[in-house]
Amino acid sequence: MLSLFSTDRLSALTEKVRQFLEEEIYPIEKKLLQLPGKEAEILLNEKRKTAKKTGAWNLYLRPEQGGPGLSLPEIAQLGELLGTTPYGHYLFNCQAPDAGNIELLQEYTSGSLRAQFLQPLIEGNIRSCFAMTEPEYAGSNPILMATTAIRDGEDYLINGHKWFTTGADGAAFAIVMCLTDPEHPNPYERASMILVPTNTPGFRIIRNIPVMGHAGEGWASHSEIKLEQVRVPATNILGQPGQGFRLAQERLGPGRIHHCMRWIGIAERCFDMMCRRAVSREIASGQVLGHKQMVQQWIAESRAEIDSARYMVLHTAHEMETHGQKQAREAISAIKFLASGMLQRVVDRSLQTHGALGMTDDCLVSFYYREERAARIYDGSDETHKAALAKRILRQYGLK
Ligand SMILES: Cc1cc2nc3c(=O)[nH]c(=O)nc-3n(C[C@H](O)[C@H](O)[C@H](O)COP(=O)(O)OP(=O)(O)OC[C@H]3O[C@@H](n4cnc5c(N)ncnc54)[C@H](O)[C@@H]3O)c2cc1C
């Protein structure tokens, strides 16, 4: 791995995490992938006890919050290493959406909500989810939604329909985006985030949506949810009424760095598998796949694309940390589609190099091929990021 912002503490932590993954996780990945989701979660929860001792638990948090206190570029580099296994981020309690939800609760809750939900989330004793997207509305335009939270005395009454709520199955609470002021003249001030315990009457998971033929369970689920007359105290709101989109923006910036670095880790893993296959698969007498120029081209292009994505993401992380998220907006949009596009190409080349084996559940590449197609859709589709970036650039040339 090429590193840009290397520090002694990062090297020490990286070594510990690498050793843990090599000794305890890579060898059981195949078994984990074949187990039903909830059984895999039990085994993973055992491994999380060891992960906690490495010092990288809650990778994104400051020491007073229960994390190692790394800079964003340092976090990004460890995030890449965690991405080399499908379980890395979960093992260290920094998987989406819990990591983002921890950040939100840290900033925007107080009193009993912190004791009841934030602390157990930091300790890894509960999970959470984030419910914004609705089946009836284009998720690409976040102001479009129908879920409402109507003030009723000291409570909010919530009604709505959500889907693709990652990790809802087994989560202790959801942060639900809902309209609290549907008529507000500024559409970006109509919605709020409200913490809803999943055992509140009226909160119902309809199904775990099968994605590409596989219905995930537990932390790997994507659920469809109905909220019918769900009553929660008005104090469960995060921040002020109408701040939902502002909070969502704050949550998404660092989240994109985390996703991009995880994708780079996945690409490295698939690249490694592609190279191993290229030198071991005999294609003719005395010749292996790696002797073929087309395979060599895939390898050379993949190496260049992974490294350039990494530099760009680390540069963006550095910009965000130094100058703030607003200053880094163009770079954040650029890395989102740059890294997700790179990921798809590298995983695809790796699968192709493995031939039929690459299509099977015996081969990790097929898992990534299926699982990570979504990278071009969530956290803002590639197209919305491209449009946003191009518009910002063209405005500097006078585009109205
Ligand atoms: C695996 C996975 C996990 C997810 N997890 C969560 C979660 O935890 N919580 C949550 O709330 N949501 C989640 N989502 C939902 C995700 O945020 C939405 O899918 C995303 O915002 C896109 O919305 P949509 O699916 O409604 O697509 P649409 O908005 O209907 O867009 C469809 C396609 O149209 C194109 N398009 C859209 N807008 C433009 C434009 N302006 N210019 C050009 N082309 C455009 C894009 O190609 C896009 O893919 C998840 C989705 C997936 C796949």
The ligand as an SDF file (V2000), in Angstrom:
LIG
                    3D

 53 58  0  0  0  0  0  0  0  0999 V2000
  -27.2390   -1.1610   -0.8040 C   0  0  0  0  0  0  0  0  0  0  0  0
  -27.9740    0.1060   -0.5270 C   0  0  0  0  0  0  0  0  0  0  0  0
  -28.0130    0.5880    0.7780 C   0  0  0  0  0  0  0  0  0  0  0  0
  -28.7420    1.7490    1.0760 C   0  0  0  0  0  0  0  0  0  0  0  0
  -28.8360    2.1630    2.3810 N   0  0  0  0  0  0  0  0  0  0  0  0
  -29.6530    3.1920    2.6940 C   0  0  0  0  0  0  0  0  0  0  0  0
  -29.8840    3.5550    4.0680 C   0  0  0  0  0  0  0  0  0  0  0  0
  -29.3080    2.9650    5.0000 O   0  0  0  0  0  0  0  0  0  0  0  0
  -30.7810    4.5480    4.3280 N   0  0  0  0  0  0  0  0  0  0  0  0
  -31.4330    5.2220    3.3370 C   0  0  0  0  0  0  0  0  0  0  0  0
  -32.2200    6.1170    3.6500 O   0  0  0  0  0  0  0  0  0  0  0  0
  -31.2370    4.9000    2.0220 N   0  0  0  0  0  0  0  0  0  0  0  0
  -30.3790    3.9080    1.6790 C   0  0  0  0  0  0  0  0  0  0  0  0
  -30.2010    3.5560    0.3520 N   0  0  0  0  0  0  0  0  0  0  0  0
  -30.9380    4.2560   -0.6780 C   0  0  0  0  0  0  0  0  0  0  0  0
  -30.0630    5.2030   -1.5020 C   0  0  0  0  0  0  0  0  0  0  0  0
  -29.7140    6.3300   -0.7410 O   0  0  0  0  0  0  0  0  0  0  0  0
  -30.8570    5.5640   -2.7820 C   0  0  0  0  0  0  0  0  0  0  0  0
  -30.9820    4.3740   -3.5280 O   0  0  0  0  0  0  0  0  0  0  0  0
  -30.1840    6.6490   -3.5960 C   0  0  0  0  0  0  0  0  0  0  0  0
  -30.3050    7.9050   -2.9550 O   0  0  0  0  0  0  0  0  0  0  0  0
  -30.8180    6.7600   -5.0080 C   0  0  0  0  0  0  0  0  0  0  0  0
  -32.1930    6.9250   -4.9120 O   0  0  0  0  0  0  0  0  0  0  0  0
  -33.1750    5.9650   -5.7490 P   0  0  0  0  0  0  0  0  0  0  0  0
  -32.7670    4.5550   -5.5350 O   0  0  0  0  0  0  0  0  0  0  0  0
  -34.5530    6.3370   -5.3980 O   0  0  0  0  0  0  0  0  0  0  0  0
  -32.8660    6.2830   -7.2610 O   0  0  0  0  0  0  0  0  0  0  0  0
  -33.5510    7.4270   -8.1410 P   0  0  0  0  0  0  0  0  0  0  0  0
  -33.5060    8.7270   -7.4200 O   0  0  0  0  0  0  0  0  0  0  0  0
  -34.8610    6.9490   -8.6320 O   0  0  0  0  0  0  0  0  0  0  0  0
  -32.5140    7.5420   -9.3480 O   0  0  0  0  0  0  0  0  0  0  0  0
  -32.3550    6.4640  -10.2840 C   0  0  0  0  0  0  0  0  0  0  0  0
  -31.1540    6.7280  -11.1650 C   0  0  0  0  0  0  0  0  0  0  0  0
  -31.3720    7.9010  -11.8990 O   0  0  0  0  0  0  0  0  0  0  0  0
  -30.1640    8.5810  -12.1460 C   0  0  0  0  0  0  0  0  0  0  0  0
  -30.2760    9.9690  -11.6820 N   0  0  0  0  0  0  0  0  0  0  0  0
  -30.9130   10.3920  -10.5700 C   0  0  0  0  0  0  0  0  0  0  0  0
  -30.7830   11.7360  -10.4320 N   0  0  0  0  0  0  0  0  0  0  0  0
  -30.0730   12.1720  -11.4890 C   0  0  0  0  0  0  0  0  0  0  0  0
  -29.6000   13.4460  -11.9290 C   0  0  0  0  0  0  0  0  0  0  0  0
  -29.8190   14.5560  -11.1990 N   0  0  0  0  0  0  0  0  0  0  0  0
  -28.8790   13.5100  -13.0650 N   0  0  0  0  0  0  0  0  0  0  0  0
  -28.6300   12.4010  -13.7760 C   0  0  0  0  0  0  0  0  0  0  0  0
  -29.0400   11.1630  -13.4210 N   0  0  0  0  0  0  0  0  0  0  0  0
  -29.7570   11.0400  -12.2990 C   0  0  0  0  0  0  0  0  0  0  0  0
  -29.0810    7.8220  -11.3920 C   0  0  0  0  0  0  0  0  0  0  0  0
  -28.3990    6.9830  -12.3030 O   0  0  0  0  0  0  0  0  0  0  0  0
  -29.8430    6.9970  -10.3990 C   0  0  0  0  0  0  0  0  0  0  0  0
  -29.1730    5.7880  -10.0820 O   0  0  0  0  0  0  0  0  0  0  0  0
  -29.4250    2.4250    0.0350 C   0  0  0  0  0  0  0  0  0  0  0  0
  -29.3550    1.9570   -1.2740 C   0  0  0  0  0  0  0  0  0  0  0  0
  -28.6490    0.8110   -1.5670 C   0  0  0  0  0  0  0  0  0  0  0  0
  -28.6300    0.3170   -2.9760 C   0  0  0  0  0  0  0  0  0  0  0  0
  1  2  1  0
  2  3  1  0
  2 52  2  0
  3  4  2  0
  4  5  1  0
  4 50  1  0
  5  6  2  0
  6  7  1  0
  6 13  1  0
  7  8  2  0
  7  9  1  0
  9 10  1  0
 10 11  2  0
 10 12  1  0
 12 13  2  0
 13 14  1  0
 14 15  1  0
 14 50  1  0
 15 16  1  0
 16 17  1  0
 16 18  1  0
 18 19  1  0
 18 20  1  0
 20 21  1  0
 20 22  1  0
 22 23  1  0
 23 24  1  0
 24 25  2  0
 24 26  1  0
 24 27  1  0
 27 28  1  0
 28 29  2  0
 28 30  1  0
 28 31  1  0
 31 32  1  0
 32 33  1  0
 33 34  1  0
 33 48  1  0
 34 35  1  0
 35 36  1  0
 35 46  1  0
 36 37  1  0
 36 45  1  0
 37 38  2  0
 38 39  1  0
 39 40  1  0
 39 45  2  0
 40 41  1  0
 40 42  2  0
 42 43  1  0
 43 44  2  0
 44 45  1  0
 46 47  1  0
 46 48  1  0
 48 49  1  0
 50 51  2  0
 51 52  1  0
 52 53  1  0
M  END
$$$$
